[in-house]
Amino acid sequence: MSESKLRAVELWDTDVAWEKRDDGTMLVWQTGALPPYPDRLSDKIHHWADAAPDRTWMAERGPDDAWIRVSYAELLGHIRAIGQALLDLGLTVDRPLVILSSNSIGHALMALGAQYVGVPSAAIAPAYSLSGGYEKLTSVRDQITPGAVYAEDADRFGPAIAEVFAGLPVFGRAGAGLHADWDALLATEPTEAVDRANAATGPDTVAKFVFTSGTTGNPKAVITTQRMLCSNCEIITDAYAYFRKEPPVLCDWAPWNHVASGNKVFNMAFYNGGTFYIDDGKPAPGAIEKTIRNLREISPTWYFNVPVGYEMLVHAMQEDDALRRNFFRDLKIMMYAGAAMAEHTWADLDRLSVETTGERVLLMTGLGATETSPSALYQTEPQDRPGNIGIPCKSYTLKLVPNEGKLEARVKGPSVTPGYWRDETLTAEAFDTEGFYKLGDALRFADPDDPSKGFFFDGRVAENFKLATGTWVSVGMLRAKLTDALEGLARDVVIVGEGHESLGAMLIPFRPAIEKVVPGGAEMDDETLFNHPVLRREIAARLAAYNKTASGSSTRIPQAIVMDRPLDLDKGEVTDKGSVNQRAVLRNHAEFAMTLYTDDDHVIFSGQS
């Protein structure tokens, strides 16, 4: 760990307790109580519209690249108008609003307007509408039977709307066939019906449906109540105590159809009177440039990204002093999630922070799920390397159950879903007999004698497998170690080997890093670059170095192959946040995976020259 001082930041007070049962099960919790939280999120909108009416709630880039801003007073007025329009259409929990577009002020206002009058919304990954096949979109429709559609540009989403949502009223800010002009919609005069509908909402009101990523089949509609969202916001504010005195400034790209940004980042802005700048970029070639432009202008006080996003920012900040200075200027916390972070990325962020400000900025993570809204565990203690996911949040109990030599994690708390919409069977399967939600993750102690030191992710229970020798392979931990050992050449890996005597790895390449290794790589197409002999030698050398640290067949990777084909979001191989699903990739690329054991010409062997 760096010797430089940590930038001052006010965080929660923690006191961890635990109990071990005779069967080996352990319970872990915090003794402190979670502070009170409102019955409905709109109470916070009312508060800030009164306390800071002119403060910017949300901003997005306009056609001329200038920031378009909406104040808290405008927010309240707009969502009341939208609420009236949705009530006029007879929308209810059984006829909710479906949102097809990516992040935008229009998207945000429609979701909050529906929520204000007790109408749930469901934000759907835009790719389900734009990629051609509509199987997942049709499944979404059949599960929640929507009563109206929002599409930012109705023309762009027109084919999907005509195919899947024919006959439903369509709202939007551009395009043909809209139910109402956008400006006219915002000018709708609210009646007493809006006040009555808002007053009728409470802790058990369904606020939204958040769909799982669909990596194991069609997406599932997770019931998300006002209690879940409000308690989750208070859990966040309790952990990041400085929010109570310093309303957060956020610049975020992560899609709102996912729980991490759609529930956590989106809501924590207005819960604490903060400002949310919509980042129109993302961590991908051709899009990261927009993120960099935004972070040159906006100085966040709290920042979230996935590890590959931080890796791209590190590359940019090493060459862009203005970006680095503005990014770290006001920053108190960096959070990562969605995948394991490589140690070199962690070290680079730490180094850049110190070089820029003279102080270390706290870098942290946690653990949660769509079904937990998402916050269940947080790490806020300074660490010397990535991976520690922390301790249970206040009001949560973590249950660790022995399972095949691992500790399977289950949780109980106020932000856990009551279940899946209209699916009693799936709901029953998701909980144990004591009412704990089964995360499906395995954890291991940072310190076996002291649960207060936190836990490390130990793989998905369903991902682990046995070699032909009967040796168990802990996939999650192995993926993280190997990705780190490849030092940026792969943004993730998929472990292969079930039923074989040795392991192999399918590498998901990270082009920006590879271009720096292969001379002239920036000018090459993917197939040429990812199969270049210089890259093959470099991967072989890094595999060999990693294997010197491996303890046996369950961790040694003698061979690997680079995936020179993109992962498919529609097939559940990757989410639009970039998280790679091991099982889906193996299922859909079984023949390619087998080349690790049958095709010496394309396989990279450890130490091969």
PATORKE-197203 format. One line per field, with one value per residue (C-alpha): x, y, z negated; residue number from 1; residue in one letter. Coordinates in nm, 2 decimals. Layout:
xx: (X_...)
yy: (Y_...)
zz: (Z_...)
n: (NUM_...)
res: (a_...)
This chain:
xx: (0.00_0.12_0.27_0.09_-0.19_-0.55_-0.77_-1.01_-1.36_-1.64_-1.77_-1.98_-1.90_-1.89_-1.92_-1.94_-2.08_-2.10_-2.23_-2.12_-2.37_-2.30_-2.35_-2.07_-2.31_-2.20_-2.41_-2.24_-2.40_-2.34_-2.48_-2.56_-2.91_-2.97_-3.11_-3.47_-3.56_-3.88_-4.17_-4.13_-3.85_-4.06_-4.05_-3.68_-3.77_-4.02_-3.76_-3.49_-3.74_-3.81_-3.46_-3.26_-3.50_-3.25_-2.98_-2.91_-3.05_-2.95_-2.76_-2.70_-2.52_-2.74_-2.71_-2.45_-2.25_-2.35_-2.50_-2.88_-2.98_-3.29_-3.33_-3.49_-3.79_-3.83_-3.79_-4.09_-4.30_-4.22_-4.28_-4.62_-4.72_-4.60_-4.78_-5.11_-5.06_-5.00_-5.30_-5.51_-5.41_-5.51_-5.16_-5.12_-4.89_-5.05_-5.01_-4.67_-4.44_-4.17_-3.86_-3.65_-3.40_-3.06_-2.98_-3.13_-3.32_-3.63_-3.58_-3.52_-3.83_-4.06_-3.94_-3.98_-4.31_-4.45_-4.31_-4.46_-4.82_-4.75_-4.70_-4.39_-4.15_-3.91_-3.59_-3.49_-3.14_-3.17_-2.99_-3.30_-3.48_-3.20_-3.02_-3.28_-3.42_-3.69_-3.70_-3.59_-3.80_-4.11_-4.04_-4.02_-4.36_-4.52_-4.40_-4.51_-4.78_-4.70_-4.96_-4.73_-4.38_-4.11_-3.85_-3.62_-3.64_-3.95_-3.83_-3.51_-3.71_-4.00_-3.94_-3.93_-4.23_-4.43_-4.33_-4.36_-4.57_-4.81_-5.11_-4.96_-4.93_-4.57_-4.40_-4.07_-3.88_-3.85_-4.00_-4.34_-4.65_-4.60_-4.90_-4.81_-4.55_-4.28_-4.33_-4.70_-4.65_-4.45_-4.71_-4.99_-5.18_-5.17_-5.50_-5.58_-5.56_-5.18_-5.17_-5.40_-5.20_-4.87_-5.01_-5.12_-4.77_-4.57_-4.31_-4.48_-4.56_-4.39_-4.17_-4.01_-3.92_-3.55_-3.47_-3.18_-2.93_-3.07_-2.74_-2.90_-3.21_-3.47_-3.45_-3.64_-3.85_-3.73_-4.00_-3.85_-4.05_-4.03_-3.90_-3.61_-3.51_-3.54_-3.36_-3.09_-3.04_-3.01_-2.76_-2.55_-2.58_-2.49_-2.17_-2.08_-2.16_-2.00_-2.30_-2.51_-2.29_-2.17_-2.44_-2.26_-2.15_-2.17_-2.06_-2.18_-2.23_-2.35_-2.69_-3.00_-3.15_-2.89_-2.93_-2.59_-2.66_-3.03_-3.10_-2.79_-2.62_-2.94_-3.13_-2.84_-2.81_-3.15_-3.18_-2.89_-2.96_-2.67_-2.61_-2.60_-2.42_-2.51_-2.19_-2.27_-1.96_-1.87_-1.56_-1.53_-1.32_-1.49_-1.69_-1.44_-1.34_-1.67_-1.62_-1.27_-1.42_-1.68_-1.43_-1.21_-1.51_-1.69_-1.51_-1.70_-1.70_-1.78_-1.71_-1.82_-1.69_-1.62_-1.26_-1.21_-1.34_-1.08_-0.81_-0.90_-0.90_-0.56_-0.42_-0.58_-0.47_-0.11_-0.11_-0.35_-0.26_-0.58_-0.79_-0.60_-0.61_-0.99_-1.08_-0.90_-0.96_-1.27_-1.29_-1.34_-1.42_-1.37_-1.59_-1.56_-1.79_-1.90_-1.58_-1.25_-1.00_-0.64_-0.38_-0.19_-0.50_-0.54_-0.18_-0.19_-0.50_-0.33_-0.01_-0.19_-0.39_-0.08_0.11_-0.18_-0.29_-0.03_-0.31_-0.46_-0.82_-1.01_-1.08_-1.35_-1.60_-1.88_-2.12_-2.48_-2.73_-3.03_-3.24_-3.07_-3.12_-2.81_-2.61_-2.55_-2.18_-1.94_-1.57_-1.46_-1.14_-0.82_-0.67_-0.34_-0.49_-0.83_-1.08_-1.20_-1.58_-1.62_-1.88_-2.26_-2.43_-2.63_-2.97_-2.82_-2.73_-2.49_-2.53_-2.24_-2.34_-2.08_-2.12_-1.87_-1.58_-1.69_-1.89_-2.21_-2.34_-2.70_-2.84_-3.14_-3.22_-3.48_-3.36_-3.40_-3.68_-4.00_-3.95_-4.00_-4.31_-4.58_-4.35_-4.40_-4.18_-3.87_-3.94_-3.95_-3.63_-3.44_-3.48_-3.39_-3.62_-3.51_-3.59_-3.23_-3.19_-2.94_-2.68_-2.51_-2.17_-1.91_-1.70_-1.38_-1.26_-1.00_-0.90_-1.04_-1.04_-1.20_-1.51_-1.49_-1.19_-1.42_-1.45_-1.31_-1.53_-1.46_-1.65_-2.01_-2.12_-2.27_-1.95_-1.71_-1.64_-1.42_-1.13_-1.12_-0.90_-1.18_-1.01_-1.24_-1.17_-1.27_-1.35_-1.41_-1.08_-0.89_-1.04_-0.93_-0.58_-0.52_-0.66_-0.43_-0.13_-0.19_-0.13_-0.40_-0.38_-0.71_-1.01_-1.14_-1.09_-1.32_-1.18_-1.22_-1.15_-1.45_-1.39_-1.03_-0.71_-0.58_-0.72_-0.73_-0.84_-1.03_-0.89_-1.12_-0.87_-0.82_-0.73_-0.58_-0.32_-0.25_-0.19_0.10_0.26_0.23_0.43_0.18_-0.11_-0.33_-0.35_-0.44_-0.79_-0.89_-0.81_-0.46_-0.39_-0.52_-0.33_-0.01_0.31_0.44_0.12_0.13_0.48_0.39_0.09_0.30_0.56_0.30_0.13_0.46_0.53_0.18_0.22_0.53_0.30_0.03_-0.02_-0.15_-0.37_-0.67_-0.49_-0.23_-0.32_-0.09_-0.27_-0.49_-0.65_-0.75_-1.12_-1.11_-1.49_-1.71_-1.92_-2.30_-2.52_-2.83_-2.71_-2.62_-2.24_-2.18_-2.39_-2.40_-2.17_-1.91_-1.95_-1.86_-2.07_-1.85_-2.14_-2.30_-1.97_-1.88_-2.23_-2.23_-1.87_-1.82_-1.66_-1.41_-1.33_-1.25_-0.97_-0.77_-0.73_-0.74_-0.58_-0.21_-0.17_-0.40_-0.34_-0.08_0.11_0.27_0.63_0.61_0.86)
yy: (0.00_0.35_0.55_0.86_0.99_0.91_1.20_1.28_1.15_1.10_0.74_0.52_0.39_0.01_-0.26_-0.61_-0.91_-1.27_-1.61_-1.96_-2.24_-2.61_-2.70_-2.46_-2.19_-1.84_-1.52_-1.18_-0.84_-0.48_-0.40_-0.03_0.06_0.20_0.56_0.62_0.65_0.78_0.57_0.68_0.83_1.12_1.26_1.34_1.51_1.73_1.81_1.92_2.11_2.32_2.33_2.39_2.46_2.61_2.34_2.12_1.78_1.63_1.74_1.59_1.70_1.88_1.89_2.17_1.98_2.23_2.09_2.09_2.12_2.04_2.19_2.03_2.26_2.17_1.80_1.81_2.00_1.77_1.44_1.56_1.65_1.31_1.13_1.30_1.19_0.83_0.82_0.95_0.64_0.41_0.27_0.06_-0.20_-0.45_-0.21_-0.05_0.17_0.01_0.22_0.11_0.39_0.45_0.70_1.05_1.32_1.21_0.85_0.98_1.20_0.93_0.67_0.92_1.05_0.70_0.62_0.93_0.81_0.44_0.32_0.09_0.13_-0.12_0.00_-0.25_-0.29_-0.10_-0.38_-0.60_-0.36_-0.27_-0.60_-0.76_-1.06_-0.98_-1.29_-1.13_-0.82_-1.04_-1.22_-0.89_-0.79_-1.11_-1.10_-0.74_-0.67_-0.30_-0.03_0.23_0.27_0.54_0.56_0.86_0.85_0.66_0.62_0.44_0.20_0.19_-0.17_-0.32_-0.12_-0.23_-0.59_-0.63_-0.34_-0.28_-0.07_0.08_0.45_0.57_0.86_1.01_1.33_1.27_1.05_0.98_0.84_0.98_0.99_1.35_1.61_1.62_1.99_1.94_1.64_1.85_2.12_1.87_2.03_1.80_1.74_1.62_1.27_1.31_1.41_1.12_0.87_0.99_0.98_0.63_0.50_0.36_0.10_-0.19_-0.01_-0.16_0.12_-0.05_-0.39_-0.45_-0.73_-0.96_-0.97_-1.29_-1.47_-1.80_-1.77_-1.50_-1.20_-1.22_-0.93_-0.85_-0.68_-0.35_-0.17_0.17_0.02_-0.15_0.17_0.40_0.16_0.11_0.49_0.52_0.23_0.42_0.75_0.58_0.43_0.75_0.98_1.28_1.30_1.45_1.76_1.75_1.66_1.43_1.54_1.24_1.18_0.83_0.63_0.29_0.19_0.24_-0.09_-0.24_-0.22_-0.07_0.26_0.24_0.19_0.31_0.59_0.73_0.75_0.85_1.17_1.32_1.14_1.36_1.67_1.60_1.65_1.38_1.45_1.19_1.06_0.98_0.77_0.42_0.20_0.09_0.21_0.50_0.58_0.63_0.96_1.11_1.00_1.16_1.48_1.48_1.41_1.70_1.93_1.76_1.69_1.41_1.38_1.00_0.79_0.45_0.24_-0.12_-0.23_-0.21_0.15_0.23_0.06_0.29_0.60_0.50_0.49_0.83_1.00_0.89_1.11_1.38_1.61_1.81_1.50_1.37_1.70_1.75_1.39_1.38_1.74_1.69_1.31_1.14_0.78_0.56_0.25_-0.05_-0.34_-0.58_-0.78_-0.83_-0.54_-0.62_-0.53_-0.32_-0.11_-0.06_0.03_0.27_0.45_0.48_0.62_0.87_1.00_1.06_1.21_1.45_1.55_1.42_1.20_0.86_0.85_0.56_0.29_0.04_-0.22_-0.42_-0.70_-0.70_-0.82_-0.71_-0.88_-0.67_-0.32_-0.37_-0.28_-0.57_-0.55_-0.26_-0.22_0.13_0.04_0.12_-0.19_-0.27_-0.46_-0.51_-0.78_-0.73_-0.68_-0.57_-0.63_-0.64_-0.30_-0.19_-0.36_-0.66_-1.01_-1.22_-1.60_-1.82_-2.18_-2.46_-2.59_-2.82_-2.69_-2.32_-2.08_-1.99_-1.64_-1.56_-1.23_-1.08_-0.71_-0.44_-0.39_-0.75_-0.82_-1.00_-1.20_-1.23_-1.08_-1.34_-1.63_-1.80_-2.10_-1.89_-1.68_-1.99_-2.12_-1.80_-1.81_-2.06_-2.17_-1.88_-1.62_-1.55_-1.46_-1.70_-1.48_-1.78_-1.64_-1.81_-1.59_-1.65_-1.46_-1.19_-1.30_-1.63_-1.52_-1.18_-1.13_-0.76_-0.76_-0.84_-1.11_-1.19_-1.31_-1.69_-1.76_-1.83_-2.16_-2.27_-2.19_-2.41_-2.75_-3.06_-3.17_-3.53_-3.60_-3.50_-3.18_-2.88_-2.56_-2.23_-2.03_-1.69_-1.65_-1.81_-1.57_-1.27_-1.40_-1.49_-1.16_-0.98_-1.19_-1.10_-0.73_-0.57_-0.78_-0.94_-0.76_-1.09_-1.46_-1.77_-2.09_-2.42_-2.77_-2.95_-3.32_-3.26_-3.33_-2.97_-2.62_-2.38_-2.02_-1.82_-1.47_-1.17_-0.93_-0.57_-0.39_-0.07_-0.26_-0.50_-0.22_-0.10_-0.44_-0.52_-0.28_-0.12_-0.28_0.03_-0.02_-0.39_-0.55_-0.76_-1.10_-1.00_-0.82_-1.09_-1.37_-1.17_-1.37_-1.09_-1.10_-1.48_-1.47_-1.20_-1.40_-1.72_-1.54_-1.40_-1.74_-1.89_-1.63_-1.69_-2.07_-2.05_-1.92_-2.19_-2.44_-2.73_-2.85_-2.65_-2.32_-2.39_-2.27_-2.45_-2.32_-2.03_-1.90_-1.54_-1.49_-1.30_-1.28_-1.04_-1.15_-1.15_-0.94_-1.10_-1.45_-1.34_-1.37_-1.01_-0.73_-0.38_-0.29_-0.53_-0.81_-1.14_-1.45_-1.76_-2.01_-1.84_-1.81_-2.18_-2.28_-2.07_-2.13_-2.50_-2.59_-2.30_-2.39_-2.74_-2.61_-2.56_-2.94_-3.02_-2.73_-2.68_-2.42_-2.16_-2.25_-2.04_-2.27_-2.14_-2.04_-2.10_-1.90)
zz: (0.00_0.08_-0.20_-0.09_-0.30_-0.21_-0.10_-0.39_-0.34_-0.60_-0.59_-0.81_-1.16_-1.16_-1.43_-1.30_-1.49_-1.39_-1.50_-1.40_-1.40_-1.48_-1.11_-1.00_-0.88_-0.98_-1.02_-0.99_-1.05_-1.17_-1.51_-1.42_-1.30_-0.96_-0.99_-0.90_-0.53_-0.36_-0.24_0.12_0.32_0.44_0.09_0.15_0.48_0.30_0.04_0.28_0.50_0.20_0.04_0.36_0.65_0.89_0.83_1.14_1.09_1.42_1.73_2.08_2.39_2.64_3.02_3.00_2.73_2.46_2.14_2.12_1.75_1.55_1.20_0.90_0.93_1.30_1.21_0.98_1.22_1.51_1.34_1.21_1.56_1.69_1.41_1.51_1.87_1.76_1.53_1.82_2.02_1.73_1.66_1.35_1.20_1.44_1.74_1.67_1.88_2.08_2.17_2.47_2.49_2.33_2.06_2.12_1.94_2.12_2.00_1.64_1.64_1.77_1.52_1.23_1.36_1.37_1.02_0.88_0.95_0.86_1.21_1.24_1.53_1.69_1.86_2.12_2.28_2.61_2.79_2.74_2.98_3.22_3.29_3.51_3.32_3.06_2.85_2.53_2.59_2.65_2.33_2.14_2.29_2.20_1.84_1.75_2.02_2.06_2.13_2.30_2.45_2.42_2.69_2.71_3.09_3.20_3.55_3.44_3.23_3.47_3.61_3.26_3.14_3.45_3.40_3.02_2.89_3.17_3.06_2.75_2.71_2.77_2.59_2.71_2.79_3.16_3.43_3.59_3.44_3.08_2.85_2.75_2.85_2.58_2.49_2.48_2.25_2.01_2.02_1.90_1.61_1.30_1.13_0.78_0.91_0.92_0.56_0.46_0.66_0.51_0.15_0.21_0.29_0.00_-0.10_0.07_0.39_0.70_0.82_1.12_1.27_1.32_1.56_1.50_1.78_1.93_1.93_1.83_2.06_2.09_1.86_1.53_1.40_1.05_0.84_0.70_0.44_0.28_-0.04_0.16_0.33_0.03_-0.21_0.06_0.09_-0.29_-0.30_-0.04_-0.22_-0.55_-0.40_-0.21_-0.50_-0.33_-0.10_-0.38_-0.38_-0.02_0.24_0.49_0.83_1.06_1.42_1.52_1.84_1.70_1.84_1.63_1.74_1.50_1.13_1.05_1.22_1.27_0.90_0.71_0.90_1.05_0.72_0.50_0.69_0.61_0.27_0.16_0.36_0.60_0.97_1.23_1.55_1.82_1.97_2.34_2.37_2.25_2.22_2.58_2.88_3.05_2.74_2.46_2.62_2.51_2.16_2.16_2.30_2.02_1.74_1.87_1.78_1.49_1.16_0.99_0.61_0.64_0.95_1.07_1.35_1.45_1.45_1.82_1.81_1.54_1.76_2.05_1.83_1.70_2.05_2.13_1.80_1.85_2.17_2.07_1.77_1.80_1.78_1.48_1.29_1.34_1.26_0.93_0.82_0.61_0.61_0.27_0.38_0.68_0.70_0.93_0.99_1.27_1.28_1.10_1.12_1.22_0.97_1.22_1.28_0.91_0.87_1.17_1.03_0.69_0.85_1.07_0.78_0.57_0.86_0.93_0.58_0.34_0.18_0.24_0.33_0.18_0.43_0.32_0.43_0.29_0.36_0.46_0.72_0.92_0.65_0.37_0.53_0.54_0.22_-0.02_-0.11_-0.10_-0.14_-0.27_-0.45_-0.25_-0.09_0.07_0.36_0.52_0.44_0.09_0.11_-0.25_-0.51_-0.52_-0.50_-0.79_-0.81_-0.62_-0.75_-0.55_-0.58_-0.48_-0.41_-0.35_0.01_0.18_-0.02_0.04_-0.16_0.03_-0.03_-0.12_-0.24_-0.41_-0.43_-0.35_0.01_0.11_0.36_0.26_0.58_0.95_1.11_1.17_1.11_0.78_0.87_0.95_0.64_0.41_0.56_0.49_0.11_-0.15_-0.43_-0.66_-0.39_-0.29_0.08_0.24_0.43_0.60_0.51_0.29_0.05_-0.15_-0.46_-0.42_-0.78_-0.89_-1.25_-1.20_-0.97_-1.02_-0.78_-0.50_-0.23_0.11_0.40_0.45_0.77_0.88_0.72_1.05_1.25_1.06_1.21_1.18_1.40_1.52_1.22_0.98_0.88_0.82_1.01_0.85_1.16_1.02_0.83_1.12_1.38_1.17_1.12_1.48_1.61_1.37_1.48_1.84_1.74_1.96_2.27_2.19_2.03_1.91_1.95_1.97_1.81_2.00_1.87_1.73_1.80_1.92_1.74_1.78_1.79_2.08_2.12_2.38_2.37_2.43_2.59_2.48_2.80_2.66_2.47_2.75_2.99_2.77_2.77_3.15_3.38_3.61_3.43_3.45_3.83_3.82_3.83_3.53_3.69_3.79_3.46_3.23_3.41_3.45_3.36_3.13_2.93_2.92_2.78_2.52_2.40_2.38_2.17_1.93_1.90_1.82_1.55_1.40_1.41_1.19_0.91_0.97_0.70_0.91_1.19_1.06_1.11_1.38_1.73_1.98_2.29_2.41_2.72_2.81_2.91_3.24_3.26_3.06_2.77_2.83_2.59_2.73_2.64_2.29_2.34_2.22_2.07_2.20_1.90_2.04_1.78_1.94_1.85_1.83_1.87_2.17_2.36_2.30_2.41_2.72_2.82_2.72_3.05_3.03_2.67_2.78_3.01_2.69_2.69_3.06_3.26_3.19_3.47_3.30_2.94_2.74_2.50_2.18_2.25_2.62_2.82)
n: (1_2_3_4_5_6_7_8_9_10_11_12_13_14_15_16_17_18_19_20_21_22_23_24_25_26_27_28_29_30_31_32_33_34_35_36_37_38_39_40_41_42_43_44_45_46_47_48_49_50_51_52_53_54_55_56_57_58_59_60_61_62_63_64_65_66_67_68_69_70_71_72_73_74_75_76_77_78_79_80_81_82_83_84_85_86_87_88_89_90_91_92_93_94_95_96_97_98_99_100_101_102_103_104_105_106_107_108_109_110_111_112_113_114_115_116_117_118_119_120_121_122_123_124_125_126_127_128_129_130_131_132_133_134_135_136_137_138_139_140_141_142_143_144_145_146_147_148_149_150_151_152_153_154_155_156_157_158_159_160_161_162_163_164_165_166_167_168_169_170_171_172_173_174_175_176_177_178_179_180_181_182_183_184_185_186_187_188_189_190_191_192_193_194_195_196_197_198_199_200_201_202_203_204_205_206_207_208_209_210_211_212_213_214_215_216_217_218_219_220_221_222_223_224_225_226_227_228_229_230_231_232_233_234_235_236_237_238_239_240_241_242_243_244_245_246_247_248_249_250_251_252_253_254_255_256_257_258_259_260_261_262_263_264_265_266_267_268_269_270_271_272_273_274_275_276_277_278_279_280_281_282_283_284_285_286_287_288_289_290_291_292_293_294_295_296_297_298_299_300_301_302_303_304_305_306_307_308_309_310_311_312_313_314_315_316_317_318_319_320_321_322_323_324_325_326_327_328_329_330_331_332_333_334_335_336_337_338_339_340_341_342_343_344_345_346_347_348_349_350_351_352_353_354_355_356_357_358_359_360_361_362_363_364_365_366_367_368_369_370_371_372_373_374_375_376_377_378_379_380_381_382_383_384_385_386_387_388_389_390_391_392_393_394_395_396_397_398_399_400_401_402_403_404_405_406_407_408_409_410_411_412_413_414_415_416_417_418_419_420_421_422_423_424_425_426_427_428_429_430_431_432_433_434_435_436_437_438_439_440_441_442_443_444_445_446_447_448_449_450_451_452_453_454_455_456_457_458_459_460_461_462_463_464_465_466_467_468_469_470_471_472_473_474_475_476_477_478_479_480_481_482_483_484_485_486_487_488_489_490_491_492_493_494_495_496_497_498_499_500_501_502_503_504_505_506_507_508_509_510_511_512_513_514_515_516_517_518_519_520_521_522_523_524_525_526_527_528_529_530_531_532_533_534_535_536_537_538_539_540_541_542_543_544_545_546_547_548_549_550_551_552_553_554_555_556_557_558_559_560_561_562_563_564_565_566_567_568_569_570_571_572_573_574_575_576_577_578_579_580_581_582_583_584_585_586_587_588_589_590_591_592_593_594_595_596_597_598_599_600_601_602_603_604_605_606_607_608_609)
res: (m_s_e_s_k_l_r_a_v_e_l_w_d_t_d_v_a_w_e_k_r_d_d_g_t_m_l_v_w_q_t_g_a_l_p_p_y_p_d_r_l_s_d_k_i_h_h_w_a_d_a_a_p_d_r_t_w_m_a_e_r_g_p_d_d_a_w_i_r_v_s_y_a_e_l_l_g_h_i_r_a_i_g_q_a_l_l_d_l_g_l_t_v_d_r_p_l_v_i_l_s_s_n_s_i_g_h_a_l_m_a_l_g_a_q_y_v_g_v_p_s_a_a_i_a_p_a_y_s_l_s_g_g_y_e_k_l_t_s_v_r_d_q_i_t_p_g_a_v_y_a_e_d_a_d_r_f_g_p_a_i_a_e_v_f_a_g_l_p_v_f_g_r_a_g_a_g_l_h_a_d_w_d_a_l_l_a_t_e_p_t_e_a_v_d_r_a_n_a_a_t_g_p_d_t_v_a_k_f_v_f_t_s_g_t_t_g_n_p_k_a_v_i_t_t_q_r_m_l_c_s_n_c_e_i_i_t_d_a_y_a_y_f_r_k_e_p_p_v_l_c_d_w_a_p_w_n_h_v_a_s_g_n_k_v_f_n_m_a_f_y_n_g_g_t_f_y_i_d_d_g_k_p_a_p_g_a_i_e_k_t_i_r_n_l_r_e_i_s_p_t_w_y_f_n_v_p_v_g_y_e_m_l_v_h_a_m_q_e_d_d_a_l_r_r_n_f_f_r_d_l_k_i_m_m_y_a_g_a_a_m_a_e_h_t_w_a_d_l_d_r_l_s_v_e_t_t_g_e_r_v_l_l_m_t_g_l_g_a_t_e_t_s_p_s_a_l_y_q_t_e_p_q_d_r_p_g_n_i_g_i_p_c_k_s_y_t_l_k_l_v_p_n_e_g_k_l_e_a_r_v_k_g_p_s_v_t_p_g_y_w_r_d_e_t_l_t_a_e_a_f_d_t_e_g_f_y_k_l_g_d_a_l_r_f_a_d_p_d_d_p_s_k_g_f_f_f_d_g_r_v_a_e_n_f_k_l_a_t_g_t_w_v_s_v_g_m_l_r_a_k_l_t_d_a_l_e_g_l_a_r_d_v_v_i_v_g_e_g_h_e_s_l_g_a_m_l_i_p_f_r_p_a_i_e_k_v_v_p_g_g_a_e_m_d_d_e_t_l_f_n_h_p_v_l_r_r_e_i_a_a_r_l_a_a_y_n_k_t_a_s_g_s_s_t_r_i_p_q_a_i_v_m_d_r_p_l_d_l_d_k_g_e_v_t_d_k_g_s_v_n_q_r_a_v_l_r_n_h_a_e_f_a_m_t_l_y_t_d_d_d_h_v_i_f_s_g_q_s)
